Amino acid sequence: MKNIKAIIFDAYGTLFDVNSAAEKCKHKIGDKWEGFANYWRTTQLEYTWLRSLMNRHKDFWQVTEDSLDKSMKVFDINPSMKNELLNLYKVLSPFNEVPEVLKTLKEKNYKLSILSNGTPTLLNELIESNNLNDIFDGVFSIEEVGVYKPSSKVYDMPIKKYKIQKEQVVFLSANTWDVSGGGNYGYNSIWVNRNNNVFDKLDFKPNNEIKNLKQLLDIV
């Protein structure tokens, strides 16, 4: 970790809580809100992988809306809530420790970036709504290459932009498949395991596993 030049974060599930949109509507959705939120997220990811394999690309916002349509039908949620849920997804809440940790890393002069499936518009709106405007040196969206993670084309973007080596990057994600994607590519991938999950068997095992981003400060 001594020669690290960039710390790159996944956005959804790592910096920002993907369940926070449904949670803010739990008084309307009821006790099934968490199951619904998890199903929406899982379907969203499945659609990104399937579209990449089929070469039928839609941007992340369109995929998010399509997966929401299915999830609302499965959980029998009133269709009138669709726009409310979509609007809340644009302003997801960060996990509690995220703003403080990012500001601390910024003060240490690390190059900080986001590497995400999200569209540039969605990512910039998340950054602005959470007052993180002065934190990131770069925001990389898969729209630049037209294929979703875990394609190596995605992980290659910061390397080309910053003209650095793969081993000079620390990459953090809460998604095991994303950690494996970055790790197999050559990043120093760190798993942010907030929910005590089990790591996938995808030919990579991270050297570091943390419960939240505060523990990153002890590593770098």
N, C-alpha and C positions, 0 to 999 in steps of 0.2 A: 504493500500500500504506500510505500515511500515515494513512488514516482507518479502518483495519481495526478492527472491534470484536469479531469472532468468528472463530476458526479451527476449522473443522469437518472431521472425518476420517471417511472410509469406514472400516469395520472389517475386513472379510474381504479379505485380500490386501494391505491397506494398513498396518494396524497389526498384524494377526495373520496368521501364515503358514498358509494353508489346506491346504498339503501336509504340515504337521507331524503330523497324525493318522496318515496312511499311512506317513510316514517312521519313526514310532516303532514300526511293525509290519513294517518292511522285512525283518527277519530271518525273518519268517513268510511274507511275500508274495514275497520274492525280488527279482530284478533288475527285474521289471515294476512295482515299487511306484510309480515316478514317473509312468509312463504311465497307470497306474490312477488315481493322485491327480489328474492333469490331466484325465482323462476324467470323473471324478466331479465336479470343479469345473465343467467345461464343461456337463455335463448338468444340473447344479443350476441354473446360470444360464439355460440354455435353458428349463427348466421354469418359472422365475419369469416370463420374458417371455411364454411361451405361455399360462400361466394368466391373466396380466393381460389379454392380448388376447381370451381366451375368456370373461373374467369368471367364472372358476372358481377362486376364490382358495383356496389352502391356505397355512398359515403356513410360515415358513422351515424350521422343524424338520421338518415333514411333507415338504416338498419335498426337504430334505437326505436324509431316509430313503428316499424314492422314487427319487431319483437314485442313491443308494448301491445299492439293490436291482438296478437295471439295470447299473450299473458292475461289480458283483461277478459278474454273469452273463456279461458281455462278457469279463471278464478271468479267468473261471473261478477265482474265489477262494472258498475254503471258506465256506459260509454260517454256520458257527459263529463266524466272526470279526465278524459284523455288529454285535453289541452292543459289542464292544471298540472298533471303529472309531467308532461313534456316541458312546461315552463320551469317547473322546479328542478328538472334534470339539468337545465342550463346553468343553474346556480347551486350546484351541490355543495354541501358543507365540507370543509377540510377536517381531517381527524385532529383531535385537540392539540397535539404536540407539534403539528406541522408548521404553523407560522413561526414559532419560536426557533425551532431547529433550523429552518431554512435561513432565517436571519443570522443565526450564529455561524452557519457554514459560509454565508456570504461575507461575513466579517473576516473569515479565514482566507478569503481570496480564492476559493475554489470556483472553477467555471461550472455553473449550475444550469441544467437544462431539463426539459421535459421531452420524452419520446413516447408518443401516444397514437392509438388508433383514432383519436378524436380529430375532427376537422380543425383547421386553424381558427375559424370563427368561434367554435365551441370552446376550445382551449383558452383563447384570449378572453372570452367572456367569464370563464371560471376564474382565471387569474385576476381579472379586474374586480369581479364581485366579491372576492375574498381579500382584496387589498394587498396583492402580492406583485404588483406591477414592477417594482424595482429589484426583484429577486433574480429573475432568470436571464441568462445570457442568450439562450436560444430555446425555441419551441419547435420541435420536429413532429410533423404530422405524416402519417402514412399516405396521405393524399399526394405527397410528392412523388411516391413510387407506385401508387395505385394497387397496392396489395397489403393485406393485413399482417400483423404479427402472427406467428413467429418467423416470417420470412427473413432471411439474412439481408435482403435488400433494405429492410427497415433499419436494422441495427447498423448497417453500413453508413447511413446518412451522417451521423455526428462525426464519424472517422474522416469522411471526405471533407466535411465543412471545417473542422478544426485542425485537420492535417496532423492527427495524433495516432498513436498505436492503440490497438485494441486493449492491451494490458494496462494502458494508462487511464482506463475508464472504470469507474465504479458504477454499476447499474443496479437499481433497486426496484423491486416489484413485489406486490402481494400475491401475484398470480404465479403458481408454480410452473406452468407451461411457458410463461414469459421469462421467468428466471432461467429456465432451461434453454430457451431460445437465445437469450443473451449470453449465457454461459457457454453453450456450444459454439456460438459465434466467436467467442474469445474474450468477452468482458469479464471483469471481476464481479460476478453477479451475487447480490445479497438478497435473501428471502425475507420479506417483512411478513412474518407469520402472526398476524394479530389474533387469529381464532384457533390456535393449536391444531392446525390441519396436518395432514400427512402429505409428504412430498411425493410428487409423481416420479415414476421410473422412466425417464426420457434421456438416458445416457449422460446425465449431468447431476452432480450433487454440489450445492454451494458450500464454500468454506465457512461462510457466516450466515447465521440465522438470527434474526432479531424480532422482538415482540412489538416494537414501535420505533419510530425514527430517532428518539432520544438516544437509543443504544448505538446508533450510527456514529455519534460523536466520540464514543470510546474506541471506535475502529479506525477512523481516519484522523 
